[in-house]
Amino acid sequence: MRLSDIDTPAVLIDTAVMERNLARAAEYAREHGLRLRPHIKTHKIPALARRQIELGACGITCAKTTEALAMLSCEPPDLLIAYPVIGAQKIARLIELARRAPVTVSLDSVDAARPIAEAARAAGIEIGVLAEMDVGLRRVGVPPGEPVLDLVLALLRLNGLRWRGLAFYPGHIKTLDESGRAQLGSLREALWSAVSLLKERGLAPEIVSGGSTPLLWESHTLPELNEIRPGTYIFNDRNTVLSGACAPADCAATVLVTVVSTAPDRIIIDGGSKTFSSDRLASSSEATFGEVVGHPLLRFHKMNEEHGFISLNGAPQSFRPGDRLRIVPNHICVAMNLHERVYGIQGDEVTAEWRVEARGKLQ
Ligand SMILES: Cc1ncc(COP(=O)(O)O)c(C=O)c1O
């Protein structure tokens, strides 16, 4: 099968670039003695998780229990649900998961922990648990310091759970400019103070799990960190390029689209918010939705559900209906969740077709 045989819109993965991204991160983790536990939310494809494990990942990270069930065929040596598991149906699924693979969950309250501990005891199993710290995103997690110590002490009292360490997500650090570097410095101090406090009580954490793709290559500068959970790094996207964590040539995923209409000042493509997601750029006020490969002047500035509006922005009108373009999306993880299947390519050759098994698995 060749590229020209693929119907549009479609996500294409340049497998050589993907393999280079995977190998680079695996090598970095090995070199710095870090456990690599990729977040699979970016690809949601068991075969790609398997590839990450083959290259040395210690396990995988998922957000949701249904997503984790869909990923089990990758045979994860260890599975982290890095999202509070709250509610009877989700806990039942967590128990099902824990019967099939070693499972750890990160959470930030005794209210979240107690029902999981009860269900684990009733099932005669033990579930690993990480105490979630808020290091600046103000999303989930308790503040580092005494609140973390209190949470850990409470977790240790709950039979059915095995406390394994700490988790955090530094999603507030989007670029490593001057202010990003200052935030990284605060993060370093927060980790040091949290881990020191625990060690003073004889509670050295086995795992300190954190990290993101923008901070991937800075992980070794956080001495307490011993497990990293990047997700986006497998493909990268416009946000990753803007964060400074990769070069444009490291973007493995593009969306193949067809021009469906033209006018003197614009072209319309067959992909809008149901193809790309509506995500704006994370660290820029620029209102664009992707970069058109090979056409730096074109501006993909507006979307309806199934239409993408691209302004020619001074470029000559050399397009006709039927022409095909490739676009690097702003945020590949949400785009992947919109597609049933994606294609691996090498040049013009289609070398793989993957079902996005965990797409739409939100519970
Ligand atoms: C809890 C958690 N861990 C890890 C990641 C992976 O980060 P990134 O998308 O920067 O690779 C995310 C991303 O949203 C996350 O929410």
The ligand as an ORCA input file, in Angstrom:
! r2SCAN-3c Opt
* xyz 0 1
  C      -0.105     12.435     35.093
  C       0.634     12.585     33.808
  N       1.825     11.962     33.662
  C       2.536     12.056     32.514
  C       2.064     12.788     31.442
  C       2.867     12.849     30.158
  O       3.306     14.127     29.853
  P       3.606     14.617     28.348
  O       2.296     14.703     27.648
  O       4.249     15.942     28.523
  O       4.489     13.630     27.727
  C       0.827     13.456     31.567
  C       0.301     14.280     30.463
  O      -0.763     14.836     30.478
  C       0.097     13.356     32.774
  O      -1.095     13.975     32.945
*
